[in-house]
Every structure is written in structure tokens, then in C-alpha cells.
């Protein structure tokens, strides 16, 4: 669940940077596509491998 929270934080930061209103966490998670979820899991895995 931590990776979803981290992803949501990045989303909120990007929205703030562009002057957009962010959606709540529940909406954010429920509207991610399978492709987005898989891409973030792969990114997270590579990042963890680099830190080991």
C-alpha cells in the first residue's frame, strides 16, 4: 500500500505544480488503469533493486 500512497503524493505534487485540483485518494486509486498500475509497480521494483 505504501507504493500507492507514494504514487498519490507524486500525483498531488504534480497537480499543485500545474495549478490543478487533485482528487481524493479513493478516486485516484479506483481510476488507475491496469497499465498505470503495472508501470508503477515496475518502476518501484527497479528503484528498490537500485537501493539494495
The 8 nearest C-alpha neighbors of each residue, nearest first, counted from 0:
[[1, 3, 2, 4, 5, 6, 28, 7],
 [0, 2, 4, 3, 5, 6, 7, 43],
 [1, 3, 5, 4, 0, 6, 43, 40],
 [4, 2, 6, 0, 5, 1, 7, 28],
 [3, 5, 7, 1, 6, 2, 8, 0],
 [6, 4, 2, 8, 3, 7, 1, 9],
 [5, 7, 3, 9, 4, 8, 2, 10],
 [8, 6, 10, 4, 9, 5, 3, 11],
 [7, 9, 11, 5, 10, 6, 12, 4],
 [10, 8, 12, 6, 7, 11, 13, 5],
 [9, 11, 7, 13, 8, 12, 14, 6],
 [12, 10, 8, 14, 13, 9, 21, 15],
 [11, 13, 15, 9, 14, 10, 16, 8],
 [14, 12, 16, 10, 15, 11, 9, 17],
 [15, 13, 19, 11, 17, 16, 12, 21],
 [14, 16, 18, 12, 13, 17, 19, 11],
 [15, 17, 13, 14, 18, 12, 19, 11],
 [18, 16, 14, 15, 19, 13, 12, 20],
 [17, 19, 15, 16, 14, 20, 13, 21],
 [20, 18, 14, 17, 15, 21, 16, 13],
 [19, 21, 14, 22, 18, 15, 11, 17],
 [22, 20, 11, 14, 19, 23, 10, 15],
 [23, 21, 27, 26, 24, 20, 25, 11],
 [22, 24, 26, 25, 27, 21, 28, 7],
 [23, 25, 27, 26, 28, 22, 7, 4],
 [26, 24, 28, 27, 23, 29, 22, 30],
 [27, 25, 29, 23, 24, 28, 30, 22],
 [26, 28, 24, 25, 30, 29, 23, 22],
 [29, 27, 25, 30, 31, 26, 24, 3],
 [28, 30, 26, 27, 31, 25, 32, 24],
 [31, 29, 27, 28, 26, 32, 25, 33],
 [32, 30, 28, 29, 35, 27, 36, 33],
 [31, 33, 35, 34, 36, 30, 29, 37],
 [32, 34, 36, 35, 37, 31, 38, 30],
 [33, 35, 37, 32, 36, 38, 31, 39],
 [36, 34, 38, 32, 33, 37, 31, 39],
 [35, 37, 33, 39, 34, 38, 40, 32],
 [36, 38, 40, 34, 39, 35, 33, 41],
 [39, 37, 35, 41, 40, 36, 34, 42],
 [38, 40, 42, 36, 41, 37, 43, 35],
 [41, 39, 43, 37, 42, 38, 44, 36],
 [40, 42, 44, 38, 39, 43, 37, 45],
 [43, 41, 39, 45, 44, 40, 38, 46],
 [42, 44, 46, 40, 41, 45, 39, 47],
 [43, 45, 41, 47, 46, 42, 40, 48],
 [46, 44, 48, 42, 47, 43, 41, 49],
 [45, 47, 43, 49, 44, 48, 42, 50],
 [46, 48, 50, 44, 49, 45, 43, 51],
 [47, 49, 45, 51, 46, 50, 44, 43],
 [50, 48, 46, 47, 51, 45, 44, 43],
 [49, 51, 47, 48, 46, 45, 44, 43],
 [50, 48, 49, 47, 46, 45, 44, 43]]
